């Protein structure tokens, strides 16, 4: 595999009040990344909730009315994302959105699109206290998936899911070489929890993890009013890789406008560490259960 250019967005949560303005916003944002040669574009957890800006002020400022109100917009949003992936010939993970399922439960869903259209989706596995206790977002019912894309096998761990080792391990054992980690955290501590988790998953599984966070303040949204985090690509700290395991990272935990982290990596180099690295954490994983 030759070097692959990846784009992770540090995504400012803006108030966008019409569908036309949103289409222009997302189209221009993706175009900006594509113009820098990227083949894979990642946006953060709950990026789709920006659609709530199109609701009336009372609905978009209500925790439950906001997610109910965007459901009629979801088919058009999926269609727009699919069109952008087809048009640009890229793999696009446009962040996640709360989707109402036929069983009456909302799930935090991350769709994945490729040059041929919709590849599939991954629902968040483990809910945070906020999602579980205040928001009523339900856990995935169909487990973890690994997706075949034109760029190789890819898995998705949404925000909090990166803090649980066995989830990444299941993705690694299914052959993925890259984990996409869209996130939305409202404190610096939350951002570090996801960051530390993502780095640990990269080390344990000798795999690359690409992270995209929400950023800035959005007083109009009770779910995304404050946002902290850095876009980054994490790798195993080993031969040919940065000693810190931080392959690339944006320079601040907060931005005033959406910002792309564009980085190029040869995933074959990461894969080779599993057999030629200083350590063999992926190979030796089962040994911890024999003690």
C-alpha positions in Angstrom: 0.0 0.0 0.0 1.3 3.5 -0.8 1.0 6.5 1.4 -2.6 7.4 2.2 -3.8 10.9 2.8 -6.3 11.2 5.7 -8.4 14.2 6.8 -9.8 14.6 10.4 -11.9 17.6 11.2 -11.7 19.6 14.4 -15.3 20.6 13.8 -16.7 23.9 15.0 -20.4 23.6 16.0 -22.0 26.5 14.1 -25.6 27.6 14.0 -26.8 26.9 10.5 -30.5 27.8 10.1 -31.5 26.6 6.6 -31.0 23.4 4.7 -29.5 25.3 1.7 -26.9 26.9 4.0 -26.1 23.5 5.5 -25.6 21.9 2.1 -23.2 24.7 1.2 -21.4 24.4 4.5 -20.8 20.6 4.3 -20.0 20.7 0.6 -17.4 23.4 1.0 -15.9 21.7 4.0 -15.5 18.4 2.2 -14.2 20.1 -0.9 -11.5 21.8 1.2 -10.2 18.5 2.4 -10.4 16.9 -1.0 -8.5 19.7 -2.5 -5.6 18.7 -0.2 -5.5 15.3 -1.7 -7.3 13.3 1.0 -8.9 9.9 0.2 -10.6 9.5 3.6 -12.6 12.3 5.4 -13.7 12.0 9.0 -16.0 14.3 11.0 -16.9 14.0 14.7 -19.5 12.4 16.8 -22.9 14.2 16.6 -21.8 16.3 13.7 -25.2 15.5 12.2 -26.9 17.2 15.2 -25.9 20.5 13.6 -29.1 19.9 11.5 -31.0 21.0 14.7 -30.0 24.6 13.8 -32.8 24.5 11.2 -35.5 24.0 13.9 -37.2 26.8 15.7 -35.4 28.2 18.7 -37.5 26.4 21.3 -37.0 23.0 19.7 -33.3 23.2 19.0 -32.7 24.4 22.6 -34.5 21.4 24.0 -32.5 18.2 24.6 -35.2 15.8 23.4 -37.1 18.0 20.9 -33.9 18.7 19.0 -33.2 15.0 18.2 -36.9 14.3 17.4 -37.0 17.4 15.2 -34.1 16.4 12.9 -35.5 13.0 12.0 -37.3 14.2 8.9 -34.0 15.7 7.7 -32.0 12.5 8.1 -32.8 10.9 4.7 -31.7 14.1 2.9 -28.6 14.2 5.1 -27.6 10.6 4.2 -28.3 11.3 0.6 -26.1 14.5 0.7 -23.2 12.6 2.3 -23.5 9.7 -0.2 -23.4 12.2 -3.1 -20.3 13.9 -1.7 -18.5 10.6 -1.4 -19.5 9.5 -4.9 -18.6 12.9 -6.4 -15.2 13.1 -4.9 -14.4 9.4 -5.0 -13.6 9.3 -1.3 -14.3 7.4 1.8 -16.5 9.7 4.0 -17.5 9.2 7.6 -19.5 12.4 8.2 -19.6 12.0 12.0 -22.6 10.5 13.8 -26.2 11.5 14.4 -29.0 10.3 16.7 -31.3 8.2 14.5 -34.7 6.9 15.6 -35.0 3.2 15.0 -38.2 1.2 14.4 -38.1 0.0 18.0 -38.7 3.6 19.2 -35.1 4.0 20.4 -32.6 6.6 19.4 -29.1 5.3 18.5 -25.9 7.2 18.0 -25.1 6.2 14.4 -22.0 6.7 12.3 -22.6 6.1 8.5 -19.7 5.2 6.2 -19.8 6.1 2.5 -17.5 5.3 -0.3 -17.1 6.1 -4.0 -19.9 3.5 -4.8 -22.3 4.9 -2.1 -23.3 3.7 1.4 -20.9 1.1 2.8 -22.7 0.6 6.1 -23.0 2.1 9.6 -21.8 1.6 13.1 -23.8 2.4 16.2 -22.2 3.5 19.4 -21.7 0.5 21.7 -21.4 2.0 25.2 -23.3 5.1 26.3 -21.9 7.8 28.5 -23.8 8.8 31.6 -25.2 11.9 29.8 -26.5 9.8 26.9 -27.8 7.0 29.1 -29.2 9.0 32.1 -30.4 12.3 30.6 -30.7 12.0 26.8 -32.2 8.5 26.4 -29.8 7.3 23.7 -29.7 3.5 23.4 -26.8 1.2 22.8 -26.2 -0.6 19.6 -28.0 -3.9 19.1 -26.0 -5.3 16.1 -22.5 -5.2 17.6 -19.2 -4.1 16.1 -18.5 -4.2 12.4 -15.4 -3.9 10.1 -16.0 -2.4 6.7 -14.3 -3.2 3.5 -13.4 0.0 1.7 -11.3 0.9 -1.3 -8.6 1.9 1.2 -8.6 -1.3 3.2 -10.5 -2.6 6.3 -11.8 0.1 8.6 -13.6 0.0 12.0 -15.4 2.8 13.9 -15.3 3.4 17.6 -17.5 6.4 18.6 -16.0 8.6 21.4 -16.5 6.7 24.7 -16.1 3.4 22.9 -12.4 4.1 22.6 -12.0 3.8 26.4 -12.8 0.1 26.3 -10.0 -2.2 25.2 -12.0 -5.2 24.1 -13.9 -3.2 21.5 -10.8 -2.2 19.6 -9.5 -5.7 20.0 -12.6 -7.2 18.3 -12.0 -4.7 15.4 -8.3 -5.6 15.2 -9.1 -9.3 15.2 -11.4 -8.8 12.2 -8.5 -7.5 10.2 -8.9 -3.7 10.4 -5.8 -1.5 9.9 -7.4 1.8 10.8 -10.0 2.8 13.5 -12.0 5.9 13.0 -12.7 7.7 16.3 -15.3 10.5 16.0 -15.8 12.2 19.3 -17.7 14.9 21.2 -16.5 16.0 24.6 -17.4 19.1 26.6 -14.4 19.2 29.0 -10.6 18.9 28.6 -10.8 15.9 30.9 -13.2 14.2 28.6 -11.0 15.0 25.6 -8.0 13.5 27.4 -10.0 10.4 28.3 -10.7 9.7 24.6 -7.2 10.7 23.6 -5.6 8.4 26.1 -7.9 5.6 25.2 -7.3 6.0 21.5 -3.5 6.0 22.0 -3.8 2.9 24.2 -5.9 1.1 21.6 -3.2 2.0 18.9 -0.4 0.6 21.2 -2.3 -2.6 22.2 -3.4 -3.6 18.7 -0.5 -2.1 16.7 -3.1 -0.3 14.6 -3.7 3.4 13.6 -6.5 5.4 15.1 -7.8 8.6 13.4 -9.6 11.0 15.8 -12.0 13.9 14.9 -13.6 16.0 17.7 -16.2 18.7 18.0 -14.9 22.2 18.8 -15.9 25.6 20.1 -19.1 26.7 21.9 -22.7 26.4 20.7 -25.0 28.0 23.3 -28.0 27.2 21.2 -27.5 23.4 21.6 -28.0 21.8 25.1 -26.1 18.7 23.9 -23.1 20.5 22.2 -22.9 23.8 24.0 -19.2 23.3 24.9 -16.7 21.3 22.9 -13.0 20.4 23.5 -10.6 18.1 21.7 -7.9 17.7 19.1 -7.9 16.0 15.7 -5.2 13.5 15.6 -3.7 10.3 14.1 -2.3 7.9 16.7 0.0 5.0 16.0 2.1 2.4 18.0 5.3 4.1 19.3 7.8 1.9 17.6 10.2 1.7 14.7 9.6 4.4 12.1 6.9 6.0 14.1 7.0 9.0 16.6 8.2 7.9 20.0 5.1 9.6 21.5 2.7 7.6 19.3 1.3 10.9 18.1 1.7 10.8 14.3 -0.1 14.1 13.8 -2.2 16.3 16.0 -3.9 19.7 15.8 -2.3 22.4 17.9 -5.1 23.4 20.2 -8.1 21.9 22.1 -10.4 24.6 20.9 -10.8 26.5 17.6 -12.8 29.4 16.3 -13.6 27.7 13.0 -13.6 24.2 11.6 -10.0 23.1 10.9 -8.7 20.1 8.9 -5.8 17.9 10.1 -4.4 16.5 6.9 -1.8 13.8 7.3 -0.2 11.1 5.1 0.7 7.6 6.3 1.7 4.3 4.8 -0.5 1.8 6.8 1.8 -1.0 5.6 4.5 0.5 7.9 2.1 0.2 10.8 1.1 -3.4 9.8 4.8 -4.4 9.6 5.3 -3.5 13.3 3.2 -6.5 14.2 6.0 -8.8 13.0 9.1 -6.6 13.1 8.5 -4.1 15.9 10.4 -3.8 19.2 7.4 -5.3 20.9 4.6 -7.6 19.8 1.6 -6.4 21.9 -0.9 -7.6 19.3 0.6 -11.1 19.2 1.1 -11.3 23.0 -2.4 -10.1 23.9 -3.7 -13.5 24.9 -0.9 -14.1 27.4 -2.4 -11.7 29.9 -5.3 -14.1 30.4 -3.1 -17.1 31.2 -1.8 -15.7 34.5 
